[in-house]
């Protein structure tokens, strides 16, 4: 019996099968990540030690009721999971978020990597690539720049990740020019290009206004160059896919 067919049976079976289903899905072997010499691997999740660079935060700091945890899956991937709760206390207009991000003690180290000769000397990177397995919910990939953290602590750059759910992993490629500058979840009128050499913190955020359980499994996060597009109809690889210019005008 295939792993996928067994997963479908567990999903349809009566009773509390969620835990057994999650354990079963962990058995899906992850294909080796593609190695390209021009890419730079930032985080490759293979064991519990790889989670030491990360922290988890929820709205409980503001009086909310969301819960979140970070652990390794059976295959060694980072498993960010919990339950989002949108019930807001009286002093808040809305609530419900959970995030995992670069630990405070590791932010200077990440900044040093971004500014290292190994990164800068390779030329301009065009964006991030992440390989993950989602649950069908909409997450955000967050970046905070060092020079903004001093004067505008709540300013961050965000990229939407609309996960499809299911047992298969999916790959998201996120050009820097497609990140939107935000503060407290709202778009800022002044839009600027995300510059990777100033990035001090990265992470994932769930704040989709839906109460319920969530789970996101992350395989890797790396810097990539995006020199060409692939038109599967014409197979034209000569046309540039991405120029690292700002995609959004000021709002």
LONU-266616 format. One record per atom (N, C-alpha, C): residue in one letter; atom name; x, y, z. Coordinates in pm, whole numbers. Layout:
% residues N
("a", "CA", (X, Y, Z));
...
END
This chain:
% residues 251
("x", "N", (85, -120, 0));
("x", "CA", (0, 0, 0));
("x", "C", (88, 125, 0));
("x", "N", (59, 218, -91));
("x", "CA", (141, 338, -101));
("x", "C", (120, 427, 21));
("x", "N", (221, 511, 48));
("x", "CA", (211, 604, 160));
("x", "C", (95, 700, 140));
("x", "N", (75, 747, 16));
("x", "CA", (-32, 842, -10));
("x", "C", (-169, 778, 14));
("x", "N", (-188, 654, -33));
("x", "CA", (-317, 587, -14));
("x", "C", (-344, 565, 134));
("x", "N", (-239, 528, 210));
("x", "CA", (-257, 508, 354));
("x", "C", (-293, 639, 422));
("x", "N", (-234, 751, 378));
("x", "CA", (-267, 882, 435));
("x", "C", (-413, 917, 411));
("x", "N", (-463, 885, 292));
("x", "CA", (-604, 912, 261));
("x", "C", (-694, 829, 352));
("x", "N", (-659, 704, 376));
("x", "CA", (-738, 619, 464));
("x", "C", (-743, 675, 606));
("x", "N", (-628, 721, 656));
("x", "CA", (-625, 778, 790));
("x", "C", (-709, 905, 798));
("x", "N", (-706, 985, 692));
("x", "CA", (-783, 1109, 691));
("x", "C", (-933, 1082, 694));
("x", "N", (-976, 972, 632));
("x", "CA", (-1118, 941, 623));
("x", "C", (-1168, 857, 741));
("x", "N", (-1076, 799, 816));
("x", "CA", (-1116, 708, 924));
("x", "C", (-1185, 785, 1035));
("x", "N", (-1284, 726, 1102));
("x", "CA", (-1352, 792, 1213));
("x", "C", (-1263, 804, 1335));
("x", "N", (-1301, 893, 1424));
("x", "CA", (-1224, 909, 1548));
("x", "C", (-1111, 1009, 1532));
("x", "N", (-1028, 1019, 1635));
("x", "CA", (-919, 1116, 1636));
("x", "C", (-797, 1056, 1567));
("x", "N", (-781, 1087, 1440));
("x", "CA", (-673, 1030, 1361));
("x", "C", (-568, 1133, 1323));
("x", "N", (-582, 1256, 1371));
("x", "CA", (-492, 1363, 1327));
("x", "C", (-347, 1332, 1361));
("x", "N", (-323, 1289, 1485));
("x", "CA", (-185, 1262, 1527));
("x", "C", (-124, 1150, 1445));
("x", "N", (-203, 1043, 1420));
("x", "CA", (-152, 932, 1340));
("x", "C", (-128, 976, 1197));
("x", "N", (-214, 1064, 1145));
("x", "CA", (-197, 1113, 1008));
("x", "C", (-69, 1195, 996));
("x", "N", (-43, 1282, 1093));
("x", "CA", (79, 1364, 1091));
("x", "C", (202, 1275, 1096));
("x", "N", (200, 1174, 1183));
("x", "CA", (314, 1083, 1193));
("x", "C", (334, 1007, 1063));
("x", "N", (223, 973, 997));
("x", "CA", (234, 899, 872));
("x", "C", (292, 987, 762));
("x", "N", (249, 1112, 755));
("x", "CA", (298, 1202, 651));
("x", "C", (447, 1229, 666));
("x", "N", (497, 1221, 789));
("x", "CA", (640, 1240, 811));
("x", "C", (723, 1133, 742));
("x", "N", (660, 1023, 701));
("x", "CA", (735, 916, 637));
("x", "C", (765, 945, 491));
("x", "N", (698, 1048, 434));
("x", "CA", (728, 1083, 296));
("x", "C", (873, 1131, 289));
("x", "N", (955, 1062, 213));
("x", "CA", (1096, 1097, 205));
("x", "C", (1112, 1226, 126));
("x", "N", (1195, 1315, 177));
("x", "CA", (1223, 1440, 109));
("x", "C", (1328, 1417, 0));
("x", "N", (1300, 1462, -122));
("x", "CA", (1398, 1450, -229));
("x", "C", (1516, 1543, -199));
("x", "N", (1638, 1503, -240));
("x", "CA", (1755, 1589, -217));
("x", "C", (1735, 1725, -281));
("x", "N", (1775, 1829, -209));
("x", "CA", (1760, 1962, -263));
("x", "C", (1856, 1983, -378));
("x", "N", (1816, 2067, -472));
("x", "CA", (1898, 2093, -590));
("x", "C", (2018, 2178, -552));
("x", "N", (2136, 2134, -592));
("x", "CA", (2259, 2206, -560));
("x", "C", (2304, 2283, -684));
("x", "N", (2303, 2415, -674));
("x", "CA", (2354, 2500, -781));
("x", "C", (2468, 2582, -725));
("x", "N", (2580, 2588, -793));
("x", "CA", (2697, 2657, -738));
("x", "C", (2675, 2804, -712));
("x", "N", (2581, 2865, -783));
("x", "CA", (2557, 3008, -764));
("x", "C", (2466, 3038, -645));
("x", "N", (2402, 2935, -586));
("x", "CA", (2314, 2955, -471));
("x", "C", (2395, 2954, -342));
("x", "N", (2335, 3008, -237));
("x", "CA", (2399, 3005, -105));
("x", "C", (2299, 2955, -2));
("x", "N", (2327, 2838, 56));
("x", "CA", (2237, 2781, 155));
("x", "C", (2251, 2855, 287));
("x", "N", (2141, 2910, 338));
("x", "CA", (2140, 2978, 467));
("x", "C", (2105, 2881, 579));
("x", "N", (1996, 2806, 560));
("x", "CA", (1951, 2713, 663));
("x", "C", (1907, 2584, 595));
("x", "N", (1965, 2473, 637));
("x", "CA", (1924, 2341, 593));
("x", "C", (1886, 2262, 717));
("x", "N", (1757, 2233, 731));
("x", "CA", (1706, 2171, 853));
("x", "C", (1719, 2019, 843));
("x", "N", (1805, 1963, 928));
("x", "CA", (1828, 1819, 927));
("x", "C", (1822, 1756, 1067));
("x", "N", (1831, 1839, 1171));
("x", "CA", (1831, 1783, 1307));
("x", "C", (1784, 1890, 1405));
("x", "N", (1770, 1852, 1529));
("x", "CA", (1725, 1942, 1635));
("x", "C", (1822, 2058, 1654));
("x", "N", (1949, 2034, 1632));
("x", "CA", (2049, 2140, 1648));
("x", "C", (2024, 2257, 1553));
("x", "N", (1965, 2230, 1437));
("x", "CA", (1941, 2335, 1338));
("x", "C", (1830, 2431, 1382));
("x", "N", (1760, 2399, 1489));
("x", "CA", (1653, 2487, 1538));
("x", "C", (1703, 2587, 1642));
("x", "N", (1830, 2577, 1681));
("x", "CA", (1883, 2665, 1785));
("x", "C", (1890, 2810, 1742));
("x", "N", (1886, 2836, 1612));
("x", "CA", (1894, 2973, 1561));
("x", "C", (1758, 3041, 1553));
("x", "N", (1653, 2976, 1603));
("x", "CA", (1518, 3025, 1581));
("x", "C", (1441, 3043, 1712));
("x", "N", (1345, 3136, 1710));
("x", "CA", (1254, 3160, 1822));
("x", "C", (1110, 3155, 1771));
("x", "N", (1018, 3132, 1863));
("x", "CA", (874, 3131, 1832));
("x", "C", (805, 3238, 1916));
("x", "N", (708, 3304, 1856));
("x", "CA", (633, 3409, 1925));
("x", "C", (487, 3403, 1883));
("x", "N", (396, 3431, 1976));
("x", "CA", (253, 3437, 1945));
("x", "C", (193, 3563, 2007));
("x", "N", (62, 3577, 1988));
("x", "CA", (-8, 3694, 2041));
("x", "C", (-31, 3686, 2192));
("x", "N", (17, 3581, 2258));
("x", "CA", (1, 3572, 2404));
("x", "C", (73, 3688, 2474));
("x", "N", (175, 3745, 2409));
("x", "CA", (245, 3859, 2467));
("x", "C", (155, 3982, 2476));
("x", "N", (47, 3982, 2395));
("x", "CA", (-48, 4093, 2397));
("x", "C", (-179, 4055, 2463));
("x", "N", (-186, 3935, 2518));
("x", "CA", (-308, 3889, 2581));
("x", "C", (-390, 3794, 2496));
("x", "N", (-335, 3754, 2381));
("x", "CA", (-405, 3660, 2293));
("x", "C", (-395, 3516, 2341));
("x", "N", (-454, 3424, 2263));
("x", "CA", (-463, 3285, 2306));
("x", "C", (-402, 3186, 2206));
("x", "N", (-330, 3237, 2106));
("x", "CA", (-269, 3147, 2008));
("x", "C", (-154, 3069, 2070));
("x", "N", (-129, 2951, 2017));
("x", "CA", (-22, 2865, 2065));
("x", "C", (64, 2821, 1948));
("x", "N", (196, 2810, 1971));
("x", "CA", (286, 2767, 1864));
("x", "C", (408, 2701, 1923));
("x", "N", (462, 2604, 1850));
("x", "CA", (582, 2532, 1891));
("x", "C", (669, 2508, 1769));
("x", "N", (796, 2478, 1796));
("x", "CA", (891, 2448, 1690));
("x", "C", (970, 2324, 1730));
("x", "N", (968, 2223, 1645));
("x", "CA", (1040, 2100, 1673));
("x", "C", (1083, 2036, 1542));
("x", "N", (1157, 1928, 1551));
("x", "CA", (1196, 1856, 1430));
("x", "C", (1093, 1749, 1399));
("x", "N", (1067, 1730, 1271));
("x", "CA", (980, 1621, 1228));
("x", "C", (1059, 1491, 1230));
("x", "N", (993, 1380, 1200));
("x", "CA", (1061, 1251, 1200));
("x", "C", (1172, 1246, 1095));
("x", "N", (1158, 1327, 991));
("x", "CA", (1260, 1331, 885));
("x", "C", (1364, 1439, 910));
("x", "N", (1356, 1508, 1025));
("x", "CA", (1457, 1607, 1060));
("x", "C", (1427, 1748, 1016));
("x", "N", (1315, 1771, 949));
("x", "CA", (1280, 1905, 903));
("x", "C", (1227, 1989, 1019));
("x", "N", (1229, 2122, 1002));
("x", "CA", (1171, 2211, 1103));
("x", "C", (1019, 2204, 1093));
("x", "N", (954, 2177, 1206));
("x", "CA", (808, 2166, 1210));
("x", "C", (754, 2277, 1300));
("x", "N", (693, 2377, 1237));
("x", "CA", (633, 2491, 1305));
("x", "C", (483, 2466, 1309));
("x", "N", (427, 2450, 1429));
("x", "CA", (288, 2409, 1438));
("x", "C", (223, 2467, 1564));
("x", "N", (91, 2457, 1568));
("x", "CA", (18, 2505, 1684));
("x", "C", (-127, 2530, 1649));
("x", "N", (-186, 2626, 1719));
("x", "CA", (-326, 2661, 1696));
("x", "C", (-342, 2812, 1702));
("x", "N", (-397, 2868, 1595));
("x", "CA", (-423, 3012, 1591));
("x", "C", (-559, 3040, 1653));
("x", "N", (-564, 3144, 1735));
("x", "CA", (-689, 3182, 1802));
("x", "C", (-711, 3331, 1779));
("x", "N", (-821, 3364, 1713));
("x", "CA", (-847, 3504, 1678));
("x", "C", (-932, 3577, 1782));
("x", "N", (-963, 3511, 1894));
("x", "CA", (-1038, 3578, 2001));
("x", "C", (-951, 3688, 2061));
("x", "N", (-997, 3810, 2052));
("x", "CA", (-918, 3924, 2099));
("x", "C", (-963, 3968, 2237));
("x", "N", (-870, 4001, 2325));
("x", "CA", (-907, 4058, 2455));
("x", "C", (-971, 4195, 2436));
("x", "N", (-1031, 4247, 2540));
("x", "CA", (-1108, 4370, 2531));
("x", "C", (-1025, 4488, 2483));
("x", "N", (-895, 4490, 2514));
("x", "CA", (-814, 4606, 2481));
("x", "C", (-753, 4599, 2341));
("x", "N", (-786, 4491, 2264));
("x", "CA", (-737, 4480, 2127));
("x", "C", (-854, 4474, 2030));
("x", "N", (-834, 4531, 1911));
("x", "CA", (-938, 4526, 1808));
("x", "C", (-936, 4393, 1734));
("x", "N", (-819, 4329, 1725));
("x", "CA", (-810, 4197, 1662));
("x", "C", (-689, 4125, 1718));
("x", "N", (-687, 3993, 1698));
("x", "CA", (-579, 3912, 1752));
("x", "C", (-563, 3788, 1666));
("x", "N", (-456, 3714, 1690));
("x", "CA", (-433, 3590, 1619));
("x", "C", (-311, 3592, 1529));
("x", "N", (-193, 3563, 1586));
("x", "CA", (-75, 3546, 1502));
("x", "C", (23, 3452, 1570));
("x", "N", (105, 3389, 1488));
("x", "CA", (213, 3302, 1535));
("x", "C", (329, 3317, 1439));
("x", "N", (450, 3323, 1493));
("x", "CA", (567, 3347, 1409));
("x", "C", (687, 3269, 1458));
("x", "N", (772, 3230, 1365));
("x", "CA", (906, 3179, 1395));
("x", "C", (1005, 3269, 1321));
("x", "N", (1114, 3305, 1389));
("x", "CA", (1206, 3401, 1329));
("x", "C", (1346, 3382, 1387));
("x", "N", (1443, 3448, 1327));
("x", "CA", (1581, 3438, 1371));
("x", "C", (1592, 3480, 1517));
("x", "N", (1652, 3393, 1598));
("x", "CA", (1667, 3423, 1741));
("x", "C", (1749, 3550, 1760));
("x", "N", (1715, 3624, 1864));
("x", "CA", (1783, 3750, 1893));
("x", "C", (1934, 3730, 1902));
("x", "N", (1976, 3622, 1963));
("x", "CA", (2119, 3597, 1982));
("x", "C", (2191, 3564, 1852));
("x", "N", (2114, 3533, 1745));
("x", "CA", (2175, 3495, 1618));
("x", "C", (2158, 3600, 1510));
("x", "N", (2095, 3713, 1541));
("x", "CA", (2069, 3813, 1438));
("x", "C", (2196, 3880, 1388));
("x", "N", (2288, 3908, 1477));
("x", "CA", (2415, 3966, 1433));
("x", "C", (2492, 3870, 1345));
("x", "N", (2483, 3741, 1377));
("x", "CA", (2551, 3640, 1297));
("x", "C", (2493, 3634, 1156));
("x", "N", (2359, 3642, 1145));
("x", "CA", (2295, 3641, 1013));
("x", "C", (2336, 3765, 934));
("x", "N", (2340, 3880, 1000));
("x", "CA", (2381, 4003, 933));
("x", "C", (2524, 3991, 882));
("x", "N", (2611, 3932, 961));
("x", "CA", (2750, 3913, 919));
("x", "C", (2759, 3823, 795));
("x", "N", (2674, 3719, 792));
("x", "CA", (2672, 3632, 675));
("x", "C", (2629, 3710, 552));
("x", "N", (2524, 3791, 566));
("x", "CA", (2472, 3868, 454));
("x", "C", (2573, 3972, 403));
("x", "N", (2660, 4016, 489));
("x", "CA", (2758, 4117, 451));
("x", "C", (2897, 4057, 425));
("x", "N", (2908, 3926, 430));
("x", "CA", (3036, 3861, 413));
("x", "C", (3083, 3869, 268));
("x", "N", (3213, 3855, 251));
("x", "CA", (3271, 3857, 116));
("x", "C", (3219, 3741, 33));
("x", "N", (3188, 3630, 100));
("x", "CA", (3137, 3513, 29));
("x", "C", (3005, 3544, -38));
("x", "N", (2923, 3628, 26));
("x", "CA", (2793, 3666, -31));
("x", "C", (2808, 3783, -127));
("x", "N", (2869, 3891, -80));
("x", "CA", (2882, 4011, -162));
("x", "C", (2969, 3983, -284));
("x", "N", (3075, 3902, -264));
("x", "CA", (3166, 3874, -373));
("x", "C", (3107, 3790, -484));
("x", "N", (2998, 3719, -457));
("x", "CA", (2932, 3637, -559));
("x", "C", (2842, 3719, -651));
("x", "N", (2833, 3848, -626));
("x", "CA", (2745, 3931, -707));
("x", "C", (2609, 3944, -642));
("x", "N", (2520, 4012, -709));
("x", "CA", (2389, 4038, -652));
("x", "C", (2301, 3914, -657));
("x", "N", (2251, 3874, -541));
("x", "CA", (2148, 3771, -535));
("x", "C", (2013, 3837, -562));
("x", "N", (1922, 3760, -616));
("x", "CA", (1793, 3814, -658));
("x", "C", (1679, 3782, -562));
("x", "N", (1698, 3684, -473));
("x", "CA", (1588, 3651, -384));
("x", "C", (1618, 3528, -299));
("x", "N", (1513, 3484, -229));
("x", "CA", (1519, 3364, -146));
("x", "C", (1449, 3248, -216));
("x", "N", (1490, 3129, -179));
("x", "CA", (1415, 3009, -217));
("x", "C", (1393, 2926, -92));
("x", "N", (1270, 2882, -70));
("x", "CA", (1238, 2795, 42));
("x", "C", (1166, 2672, -10));
("x", "N", (1193, 2560, 53));
("x", "CA", (1122, 2436, 24));
("x", "C", (1049, 2395, 150));
("x", "N", (918, 2379, 137));
("x", "CA", (838, 2352, 255));
("x", "C", (715, 2271, 221));
("x", "N", (650, 2224, 328));
("x", "CA", (523, 2153, 314));
("x", "C", (422, 2223, 404));
("x", "N", (320, 2280, 342));
("x", "CA", (222, 2358, 416));
("x", "C", (93, 2283, 440));
("x", "N", (-4, 2355, 491));
("x", "CA", (-133, 2297, 527));
("x", "C", (-250, 2363, 454));
("x", "N", (-220, 2440, 350));
("x", "CA", (-324, 2509, 275));
("x", "C", (-353, 2648, 324));
("x", "N", (-285, 2691, 432));
("x", "CA", (-306, 2825, 485));
("x", "C", (-207, 2923, 424));
("x", "N", (-236, 3052, 440));
("x", "CA", (-153, 3158, 383));
("x", "C", (-57, 3211, 488));
("x", "N", (71, 3188, 465));
("x", "CA", (176, 3237, 553));
("x", "C", (245, 3357, 488));
("x", "N", (330, 3421, 565));
("x", "CA", (413, 3530, 514));
("x", "C", (558, 3501, 550));
("x", "N", (647, 3528, 453));
("x", "CA", (790, 3521, 480));
("x", "C", (837, 3662, 513));
("x", "N", (891, 3680, 633));
("x", "CA", (928, 3813, 683));
("x", "C", (1078, 3836, 679));
("x", "N", (1117, 3958, 649));
("x", "CA", (1256, 4002, 657));
("x", "C", (1261, 4138, 725));
("x", "N", (1358, 4155, 812));
("x", "CA", (1381, 4285, 875));
("x", "C", (1525, 4327, 849));
("x", "N", (1540, 4453, 813));
("x", "CA", (1673, 4507, 782));
("x", "C", (1733, 4574, 905));
("x", "N", (1863, 4567, 916));
("x", "CA", (1934, 4618, 1034));
("x", "C", (1914, 4767, 1053));
("x", "N", (1921, 4845, 948));
("x", "CA", (1911, 4989, 967));
("x", "C", (1769, 5034, 998));
("x", "N", (1670, 4953, 963));
("x", "CA", (1533, 4987, 1001));
("x", "C", (1504, 4949, 1146));
("x", "N", (1570, 4844, 1195));
("x", "CA", (1541, 4798, 1330));
("x", "C", (1579, 4904, 1434));
("x", "N", (1670, 4996, 1399));
("x", "CA", (1711, 5098, 1494));
("x", "C", (1607, 5210, 1506));
("x", "N", (1547, 5248, 1395));
("x", "CA", (1458, 5363, 1395));
("x", "C", (1311, 5326, 1380));
("x", "N", (1285, 5216, 1309));
("x", "CA", (1147, 5173, 1285));
("x", "C", (1138, 5024, 1315));
("x", "N", (1131, 4991, 1443));
("x", "CA", (1146, 4854, 1487));
("x", "C", (1039, 4762, 1430));
("x", "N", (921, 4813, 1402));
("x", "CA", (812, 4727, 1357));
("x", "C", (801, 4720, 1205));
("x", "N", (892, 4783, 1133));
("x", "CA", (891, 4778, 988));
("x", "C", (952, 4647, 941));
("x", "N", (887, 4579, 847));
("x", "CA", (942, 4457, 791));
("x", "C", (899, 4445, 645));
("x", "N", (968, 4356, 575));
("x", "CA", (935, 4326, 436));
("x", "C", (871, 4188, 433));
("x", "N", (762, 4174, 356));
("x", "CA", (685, 4050, 359));
("x", "C", (657, 3998, 217));
("x", "N", (652, 3864, 208));
("x", "CA", (619, 3796, 83));
("x", "C", (515, 3689, 115));
("x", "N", (405, 3687, 40));
("x", "CA", (297, 3592, 66));
("x", "C", (333, 3451, 21));
("x", "N", (301, 3354, 106));
("x", "CA", (321, 3213, 75));
("x", "C", (185, 3143, 84));
("x", "N", (122, 3120, -28));
("x", "CA", (-6, 3052, -31));
("x", "C", (19, 2902, -48));
("x", "N", (26, 2830, 65));
("x", "CA", (58, 2687, 59));
("x", "C", (-63, 2609, 10));
("x", "N", (-36, 2498, -56));
("x", "CA", (-146, 2420, -113));
("x", "C", (-190, 2305, -24));
("x", "N", (-107, 2268, 77));
("x", "CA", (-141, 2155, 161));
("x", "C", (-112, 2023, 93));
("x", "N", (-135, 1914, 164));
("x", "CA", (-111, 1782, 107));
("x", "C", (26, 1728, 146));
("x", "N", (56, 1606, 103));
("x", "CA", (179, 1539, 148));
("x", "C", (305, 1584, 76));
("x", "N", (294, 1656, -35));
("x", "CA", (410, 1691, -115));
("x", "C", (471, 1824, -70));
("x", "N", (604, 1832, -81));
("x", "CA", (673, 1959, -58));
("x", "C", (658, 2048, -180));
("x", "N", (669, 2179, -160));
("x", "CA", (666, 2274, -270));
("x", "C", (776, 2377, -252));
("x", "N", (818, 2438, -361));
("x", "CA", (927, 2534, -361));
("x", "C", (872, 2672, -394));
("x", "N", (910, 2770, -314));
("x", "CA", (875, 2910, -338));
("x", "C", (1002, 2988, -369));
("x", "N", (1003, 3062, -479));
("x", "CA", (1112, 3152, -512));
("x", "C", (1061, 3295, -496));
("x", "N", (1133, 3372, -415));
("x", "CA", (1083, 3503, -372));
("x", "C", (1183, 3613, -410));
("x", "N", (1164, 3680, -523));
("x", "CA", (1254, 3790, -560));
("x", "C", (1246, 3903, -458));
("x", "N", (1360, 3964, -430));
("x", "CA", (1361, 4076, -334));
("x", "C", (1266, 4187, -378));
("x", "N", (1253, 4208, -509));
("x", "CA", (1170, 4318, -560));
("x", "C", (1022, 4295, -537));
("x", "N", (982, 4172, -500));
("x", "CA", (841, 4141, -477));
("x", "C", (801, 4150, -330));
("x", "N", (896, 4179, -243));
("x", "CA", (863, 4195, -102));
("x", "C", (797, 4331, -80));
("x", "N", (696, 4333, 6));
("x", "CA", (621, 4456, 36));
("x", "C", (661, 4508, 173));
("x", "N", (689, 4635, 182));
("x", "CA", (728, 4697, 308));
("x", "C", (603, 4725, 391));
("x", "N", (603, 4675, 515));
("x", "CA", (483, 4682, 600));
("x", "C", (520, 4725, 741));
("x", "N", (418, 4755, 818));
("x", "CA", (432, 4781, 961));
("x", "C", (301, 4745, 1028));
("x", "N", (309, 4659, 1130));
("x", "CA", (190, 4612, 1203));
("x", "C", (86, 4552, 1111));
("x", "N", (132, 4482, 1007));
("x", "CA", (41, 4414, 916));
("x", "C", (-16, 4499, 805));
("x", "N", (12, 4630, 805));
("x", "CA", (-41, 4718, 701));
("x", "C", (68, 4764, 606));
("x", "N", (30, 4788, 480));
("x", "CA", (127, 4834, 382));
("x", "C", (167, 4978, 411));
("x", "N", (295, 5007, 394));
("x", "CA", (344, 5143, 412));
("x", "C", (336, 5220, 280));
("x", "N", (311, 5349, 290));
("x", "CA", (298, 5431, 170));
("x", "C", (429, 5438, 93));
("x", "N", (540, 5443, 164));
("x", "CA", (670, 5447, 100));
("x", "C", (724, 5306, 83));
("x", "N", (738, 5262, -42));
("x", "CA", (786, 5129, -73));
("x", "C", (932, 5135, -118));
("x", "N", (1017, 5052, -56));
("x", "CA", (1160, 5047, -87));
("x", "C", (1201, 4905, -122));
("x", "N", (1311, 4893, -194));
("x", "CA", (1362, 4761, -231));
("x", "C", (1428, 4694, -111));
("x", "N", (1397, 4567, -90));
("x", "CA", (1464, 4488, 13));
("x", "C", (1607, 4460, -33));
("x", "N", (1705, 4499, 49));
("x", "CA", (1846, 4479, 15));
("x", "C", (1904, 4371, 107));
("x", "N", (1947, 4262, 47));
("x", "CA", (1983, 4145, 127));
("x", "C", (2104, 4168, 217));
("x", "N", (2192, 4262, 183));
("x", "CA", (2311, 4282, 265));
("x", "C", (2280, 4349, 399));
("x", "N", (2156, 4393, 418));
("x", "CA", (2117, 4455, 545));
("x", "C", (2023, 4367, 627));
("x", "N", (1991, 4248, 579));
("x", "CA", (1894, 4163, 647));
("x", "C", (1954, 4108, 776));
("x", "N", (1880, 4126, 884));
("x", "CA", (1924, 4082, 1016));
("x", "C", (1835, 3971, 1072));
("x", "N", (1713, 3962, 1022));
("x", "CA", (1618, 3864, 1074));
("x", "C", (1525, 3818, 962));
("x", "N", (1499, 3687, 956));
("x", "CA", (1402, 3633, 862));
("x", "C", (1311, 3536, 937));
("x", "N", (1199, 3501, 877));
("x", "CA", (1110, 3408, 945));
("x", "C", (977, 3391, 875));
("x", "N", (890, 3314, 940));
("x", "CA", (757, 3284, 887));
("x", "C", (651, 3335, 983));
("x", "N", (542, 3386, 927));
("x", "CA", (433, 3442, 1006));
("x", "C", (300, 3386, 957));
("x", "N", (214, 3348, 1051));
("x", "CA", (76, 3311, 1020));
("x", "C", (-15, 3409, 1090));
("x", "N", (-96, 3480, 1011));
("x", "CA", (-193, 3575, 1065));
("x", "C", (-305, 3591, 963));
("x", "N", (-373, 3480, 933));
("x", "CA", (-474, 3480, 826));
("x", "C", (-617, 3493, 877));
("x", "N", (-632, 3530, 1005));
("x", "CA", (-765, 3555, 1064));
("x", "C", (-854, 3431, 1067));
("x", "N", (-793, 3313, 1072));
("x", "CA", (-870, 3188, 1077));
("x", "C", (-830, 3111, 1203));
("x", "N", (-925, 3090, 1292));
("x", "CA", (-899, 3012, 1412));
("x", "C", (-888, 2864, 1378));
("x", "N", (-784, 2799, 1429));
("x", "CA", (-769, 2657, 1404));
("x", "C", (-624, 2614, 1402));
("x", "N", (-600, 2483, 1390));
("x", "CA", (-463, 2430, 1393));
("x", "C", (-387, 2466, 1266));
("x", "N", (-255, 2467, 1277));
("x", "CA", (-170, 2493, 1161));
("x", "C", (-43, 2410, 1173));
("x", "N", (21, 2388, 1059));
("x", "CA", (149, 2316, 1057));
("x", "C", (225, 2353, 930));
("x", "N", (350, 2390, 949));
("x", "CA", (438, 2424, 838));
("x", "C", (571, 2353, 859));
("x", "N", (613, 2276, 761));
("x", "CA", (741, 2205, 769));
("x", "C", (838, 2267, 669));
("x", "N", (957, 2304, 715));
("x", "CA", (1054, 2373, 631));
("x", "C", (1176, 2286, 609));
("x", "N", (1215, 2269, 484));
("x", "CA", (1331, 2189, 447));
("x", "C", (1457, 2276, 445));
("x", "N", (1453, 2386, 370));
("x", "CA", (1570, 2474, 361));
("x", "C", (1529, 2617, 325));
("x", "N", (1622, 2709, 346));
("x", "CA", (1611, 2848, 305));
("x", "C", (1745, 2886, 243));
("x", "N", (1745, 2938, 121));
("x", "CA", (1871, 2976, 59));
("x", "C", (1856, 3101, -27));
("x", "N", (1969, 3165, -55));
("x", "CA", (1976, 3278, -145));
("x", "C", (1996, 3227, -287));
("x", "N", (1927, 3288, -383));
("x", "CA", (1938, 3240, -521));
("x", "C", (1954, 3358, -618));
("x", "N", (2006, 3326, -734));
("x", "CA", (2007, 3416, -847));
("x", "C", (1902, 3368, -946));
("x", "N", (1834, 3462, -1011));
("x", "CA", (1726, 3425, -1103));
("x", "C", (1759, 3487, -1239));
("x", "N", (1852, 3428, -1314));
("x", "CA", (1898, 3492, -1437));
("x", "C", (1807, 3476, -1557));
("x", "N", (1733, 3365, -1565));
("x", "CA", (1654, 3338, -1683));
("x", "C", (1515, 3288, -1646));
("x", "N", (1422, 3307, -1737));
("x", "CA", (1289, 3250, -1718));
("x", "C", (1277, 3123, -1800));
("x", "N", (1183, 3042, -1766));
("x", "CA", (1157, 2919, -1841));
("x", "C", (1014, 2926, -1894));
("x", "N", (1000, 2946, -2022));
("x", "CA", (869, 2946, -2086));
("x", "C", (846, 2805, -2138));
("x", "N", (762, 2728, -2068));
("x", "CA", (746, 2588, -2102));
("x", "C", (676, 2568, -2236));
("x", "N", (607, 2673, -2287));
("x", "CA", (545, 2662, -2418));
("x", "C", (647, 2682, -2530));
("x", "N", (732, 2782, -2512));
("x", "CA", (830, 2813, -2617));
("x", "C", (971, 2767, -2582));
("x", "N", (990, 2727, -2455));
("x", "CA", (1122, 2686, -2406));
("x", "C", (1226, 2793, -2437));
("x", "N", (1189, 2917, -2415));
("x", "CA", (1278, 3029, -2440));
("x", "C", (1349, 3064, -2310));
("x", "N", (1477, 3032, -2301));
("x", "CA", (1554, 3058, -2181));
("x", "C", (1641, 3183, -2195));
("x", "N", (1626, 3258, -2300));
("x", "CA", (1713, 3372, -2323));
("x", "C", (1657, 3501, -2263));
("x", "N", (1527, 3507, -2246));
("x", "CA", (1466, 3630, -2196));
("x", "C", (1489, 3643, -2046));
("x", "N", (1544, 3755, -1998));
("x", "CA", (1567, 3771, -1854));
("x", "C", (1437, 3757, -1776));
("x", "N", (1442, 3682, -1669));
("x", "CA", (1322, 3662, -1587));
("x", "C", (1307, 3771, -1483));
("x", "N", (1418, 3818, -1432));
("x", "CA", (1408, 3906, -1316));
("x", "C", (1518, 4010, -1317));
("x", "N", (1479, 4135, -1309));
("x", "CA", (1574, 4242, -1285));
("x", "C", (1548, 4294, -1145));
("x", "N", (1652, 4311, -1069));
("x", "CA", (1638, 4340, -926));
("x", "C", (1602, 4486, -903));
("x", "N", (1484, 4525, -953));
("x", "CA", (1432, 4660, -935));
("x", "C", (1301, 4653, -859));
("x", "N", (1266, 4763, -794));
("x", "CA", (1145, 4765, -712));
("x", "C", (1022, 4746, -799));
("x", "N", (934, 4653, -760));
("x", "CA", (815, 4622, -838));
("x", "C", (696, 4711, -806));
("x", "N", (701, 4782, -692));
("x", "CA", (585, 4857, -646));
("x", "C", (617, 5005, -636));
("x", "N", (523, 5086, -685));
("x", "CA", (533, 5229, -664));
("x", "C", (485, 5262, -523));
("x", "N", (518, 5382, -476));
("x", "CA", (468, 5424, -346));
("x", "C", (316, 5423, -347));
("x", "N", (258, 5375, -237));
("x", "CA", (112, 5362, -229));
("x", "C", (46, 5496, -199));
END
